[in-house]
Amino acid sequence: MDLGLNNRKALVTAASRGLGKACAAALAAEGASVFIASRDAAAIESAGKEIKATGWKAADVSMAGAPAALVEAAIAKQGGLDILVVNAGGPPRGTFESTPLESWPAAFDLTLMSAVNLVHAALPRLKESDQARIVFITSISVRQPIPSLVLSNSLRAAVTGLAKTLALELAPHRITVNCLAPDAILTDRIRELSGGDPATIEARAQHHPMKRFGDPAEFGAVCAFLCSSHAGFISGQTVGVDGGALVGVH
C-alpha cells in the first residue's frame, strides 16, 4: 500500500530512541522528509544518520521558546510542514503523596505545554498543507491509570483533551489530530526498568495477553498510517497500540 507520504515534510520530537525514533523511521521509510529532535545532541545526530533524516536539532521542548525555534528550524530545512508528531519523555514516577508539589510545574511544561507550544508554532504552516496531520504520543494510562505515575496519568490525559479539542477546531482545515496510546512496547526504557536482564524482560512479557512485548517498528507503522493519505477521515481518536492489554468497552 502506498501511504502517500513521499516528500511529505515531518517533524518528530523526542526521536533519538524509543517510540519517537520508531515513528520517525517509519515515516522516512515511506519517503517522507523527516526532521527530528531530542535533548541529547549526540544521540539525535546518531539517530538522524541511522534513519537518514533530513535534519536534526538538539532541543528541550519543555524550555520557553524551544518549541517555536525547533519548528522554525524544521520548516527552514524542509521548506514547509505537513506532519507534526509530538512526543516527550515521561515525567518522574511517584504517587500523589510521594510527589513534591514543586515537581508538578516541570512535568506540566514537559508533557502538556510542550505539546501546546509545538502545535501553536506549527499550525500556520500545517494550514497550508493539503495533507496535514498531528499525532500525539500518549500512553495506555489515558484510559487506565498506571500505579505510581500520577504526573504522567494526569498530564497525558490533558494532552488527550487538547487533541480532541484540536480535532474539532481544525477539522474545517482538513487537519487530522489523533493520539497513539502505547503499552508494553520493548524500548530502551523497558530494558532499563528490567535491569537489562533478558529473563526479567521475558517474565514481564508473559503477563501480557500476547506473551510478548511489541516491537517499536509495529508502533511506528501505526503512526505512519495515521499520517498517510488513507487516514484523512480519522480524527479525534486515541488508537491503542498495546497488543490487547486494554479491551474495555467504552
C-alpha positions as CSV (number, residue, x, y, z in Angstrom):
1,M,0.0,0.0,0.0
2,D,1.3,3.4,-1.0
3,L,0.7,5.6,2.1
4,G,1.1,8.8,0.1
5,L,3.9,10.1,2.3
6,N,6.6,10.6,-0.4
7,N,8.2,14.0,0.1
8,R,5.8,14.9,2.9
9,K,7.6,17.1,5.5
10,A,7.5,15.9,9.1
11,L,8.8,17.0,12.5
12,V,9.1,14.3,15.2
13,T,10.2,15.2,18.7
14,A,11.9,13.0,21.4
15,A,13.1,10.9,18.5
16,S,16.6,9.9,19.4
17,R,15.3,6.5,20.6
18,G,12.2,4.5,21.5
19,L,8.8,5.4,20.2
20,G,9.7,8.7,18.7
21,K,12.5,7.2,16.7
22,A,10.3,4.4,15.6
23,C,7.8,6.9,14.2
24,A,10.5,8.9,12.5
25,A,12.0,5.8,11.0
26,A,8.6,4.6,9.7
27,L,7.9,8.0,8.1
28,A,11.4,8.1,6.5
29,A,11.0,4.6,5.1
30,E,7.8,5.7,3.4
31,G,9.7,8.5,1.6
32,A,8.8,11.4,3.9
33,S,11.3,14.2,4.7
34,V,11.8,13.9,8.5
35,F,13.3,16.4,10.9
36,I,13.9,15.0,14.3
37,A,14.8,16.4,17.7
38,S,15.7,15.4,21.3
39,R,17.6,16.9,24.2
40,D,20.7,14.8,23.6
41,A,22.8,16.3,20.8
42,A,24.9,13.2,20.2
43,A,22.0,10.8,20.4
44,I,19.8,12.8,18.0
45,E,22.7,13.1,15.5
46,S,23.3,9.3,15.6
47,A,19.6,8.6,15.2
48,G,19.3,11.1,12.3
49,K,22.2,9.4,10.4
50,E,20.7,6.0,11.1
51,I,17.3,6.7,9.7
52,K,18.5,9.1,7.1
53,A,16.6,12.1,8.4
54,T,16.6,15.3,6.5
55,G,17.8,17.1,9.6
56,W,18.0,17.1,13.3
57,K,18.4,19.5,16.3
58,A,19.1,19.2,20.0
59,A,16.2,20.8,21.8
60,D,14.5,20.6,25.2
61,V,10.8,21.3,24.3
62,S,10.0,22.0,28.0
63,M,12.0,25.2,27.8
64,A,10.5,28.5,26.9
65,G,11.0,29.4,23.2
66,A,12.5,26.0,22.3
67,P,9.4,24.5,20.6
68,A,9.0,27.6,18.3
69,A,12.7,27.6,17.5
70,L,12.5,23.9,16.7
71,V,9.5,24.3,14.4
72,E,11.2,27.2,12.6
73,A,14.4,25.1,12.1
74,A,12.4,22.2,10.7
75,I,10.5,24.4,8.3
76,A,13.6,26.2,7.2
77,K,15.4,22.9,6.5
78,Q,12.4,21.3,4.7
79,G,10.6,24.2,3.1
80,G,7.3,23.5,4.9
81,L,5.5,21.2,7.2
82,D,2.8,18.6,6.7
83,I,3.2,16.3,9.8
84,L,3.8,17.0,13.5
85,V,4.5,14.1,15.8
86,V,4.5,15.3,19.4
87,N,6.4,13.2,21.8
88,A,8.2,13.9,25.1
89,G,10.0,11.9,27.8
90,G,7.9,10.8,30.7
91,P,7.9,12.8,34.0
92,P,9.3,11.2,37.2
93,R,7.5,8.3,38.8
94,G,5.6,8.7,42.1
95,T,2.3,8.5,43.9
96,F,0.3,11.7,44.7
97,E,1.7,11.8,48.2
98,S,5.3,11.0,47.3
99,T,5.4,13.6,44.5
100,P,6.6,17.0,45.8
101,L,4.4,19.9,44.7
102,E,7.4,21.5,43.0
103,S,7.6,18.6,40.6
104,W,4.2,19.5,39.0
105,P,5.2,22.7,37.1
106,A,8.2,20.9,35.4
107,A,6.0,18.0,34.4
108,F,3.4,20.4,33.2
109,D,5.9,22.1,31.0
110,L,7.4,18.8,29.7
111,T,4.2,16.9,29.0
112,L,1.4,19.4,28.2
113,M,2.9,22.8,27.4
114,S,5.5,21.3,25.1
115,A,2.6,20.0,23.1
116,V,0.7,23.3,23.2
117,N,3.7,25.3,22.1
118,L,4.7,22.9,19.3
119,V,1.2,23.0,17.8
120,H,1.0,26.7,18.2
121,A,4.2,27.2,16.3
122,A,3.5,24.7,13.6
123,L,-0.2,25.5,12.9
124,P,0.2,28.3,10.4
125,R,2.3,26.1,8.1
126,L,0.1,23.0,8.7
127,K,-2.8,25.0,7.5
128,E,-1.0,25.4,4.2
129,S,-0.7,21.7,3.7
130,D,-3.3,19.6,1.8
131,Q,-2.5,16.6,4.0
132,A,-1.8,17.9,7.4
133,R,-1.5,15.5,10.3
134,I,-0.9,16.0,14.1
135,V,-0.1,12.9,16.1
136,F,0.4,13.0,19.9
137,I,2.2,10.0,21.6
138,T,0.5,9.5,24.9
139,S,0.1,6.2,26.9
140,I,-2.3,3.5,27.8
141,S,-2.6,5.5,31.1
142,V,-5.1,7.9,29.4
143,R,-7.6,5.1,29.6
144,Q,-6.3,3.1,32.6
145,P,-4.1,5.0,35.1
146,I,-0.8,3.3,35.9
147,P,0.1,3.0,39.6
148,S,2.8,5.4,40.8
149,L,2.7,7.5,37.7
150,V,0.5,10.3,39.0
151,L,2.2,13.0,36.9
152,S,2.0,11.1,33.7
153,N,-1.5,9.9,34.3
154,S,-2.7,13.4,34.9
155,L,-0.9,15.3,32.2
156,R,-1.1,12.8,29.3
157,A,-4.9,12.8,29.9
158,A,-4.7,16.6,29.5
159,V,-2.9,16.1,26.2
160,T,-5.7,13.9,25.1
161,G,-8.2,16.6,25.9
162,L,-6.1,19.0,23.9
163,A,-6.0,16.6,20.9
164,K,-9.8,16.1,20.9
165,T,-10.4,19.8,21.1
166,L,-8.0,20.5,18.2
167,A,-9.6,17.7,16.2
168,L,-12.9,19.7,16.3
169,E,-11.4,23.1,15.8
170,L,-9.1,22.1,12.9
171,A,-11.5,19.8,11.0
172,P,-12.6,22.7,8.7
173,H,-8.9,22.9,7.7
174,R,-8.8,19.2,6.9
175,I,-6.1,18.7,9.6
176,T,-6.5,15.4,11.4
177,V,-5.4,15.2,15.1
178,N,-5.0,11.8,16.8
179,C,-3.3,10.2,19.7
180,L,-1.3,6.9,19.9
181,A,-1.5,5.2,23.3
182,P,1.2,2.6,23.7
183,D,1.7,-0.2,26.2
184,A,4.3,-2.9,26.5
185,I,6.5,-1.8,23.6
186,L,10.0,-3.0,24.0
187,T,12.0,0.2,24.2
188,D,15.3,1.1,25.9
189,R,13.1,2.3,28.8
190,I,11.6,-1.1,29.3
191,R,15.1,-2.7,29.2
192,E,16.3,-0.1,31.8
193,L,13.4,-0.8,34.1
194,S,14.1,-4.6,33.8
195,G,17.8,-4.1,34.6
196,G,18.8,-5.2,31.1
197,D,18.1,-8.8,32.2
198,P,16.5,-10.9,29.3
199,A,15.0,-13.3,31.8
200,T,13.2,-10.4,33.6
201,I,12.0,-9.0,30.3
202,E,10.7,-12.4,29.3
203,A,8.9,-12.8,32.6
204,R,7.2,-9.4,32.3
205,A,6.2,-10.4,28.7
206,Q,4.4,-13.5,30.0
207,H,2.0,-11.3,31.9
208,H,0.8,-9.7,28.6
209,P,-2.1,-11.2,26.6
210,M,0.2,-11.9,23.6
211,K,3.0,-13.2,25.8
212,R,5.4,-10.8,24.2
213,F,6.4,-7.1,24.0
214,G,5.5,-5.1,21.0
215,D,8.3,-4.1,18.6
216,P,8.8,-0.3,18.2
217,A,8.5,-0.8,14.4
218,E,5.0,-2.0,15.0
219,F,4.2,1.2,16.8
220,G,5.9,3.3,14.1
221,A,3.8,1.7,11.4
222,V,0.6,2.8,13.0
223,C,1.9,6.3,13.3
224,A,2.8,6.3,9.6
225,F,-0.7,5.1,8.7
226,L,-2.3,7.9,10.8
227,C,-0.1,10.4,8.8
228,S,-1.0,8.8,5.5
229,S,-3.3,9.9,2.7
230,H,-5.6,6.9,3.7
231,A,-6.3,8.3,7.2
232,G,-7.8,11.6,6.1
233,F,-11.2,10.8,7.8
234,I,-9.7,9.6,11.1
235,S,-9.5,12.4,13.7
236,G,-10.1,12.9,17.4
237,Q,-9.2,9.3,18.2
238,T,-6.9,7.6,20.7
239,V,-5.5,4.5,19.0
240,G,-4.2,1.9,21.4
241,V,-1.0,0.0,20.3
242,D,-1.0,-2.4,23.2
243,G,-1.4,-5.9,22.0
244,G,-4.8,-6.3,23.6
245,A,-3.7,-5.1,27.1
246,L,-6.8,-2.9,27.4
247,V,-10.0,-4.3,26.0
248,G,-12.7,-2.4,27.9
249,V,-15.8,-1.4,26.1
250,H,-16.0,2.4,26.0
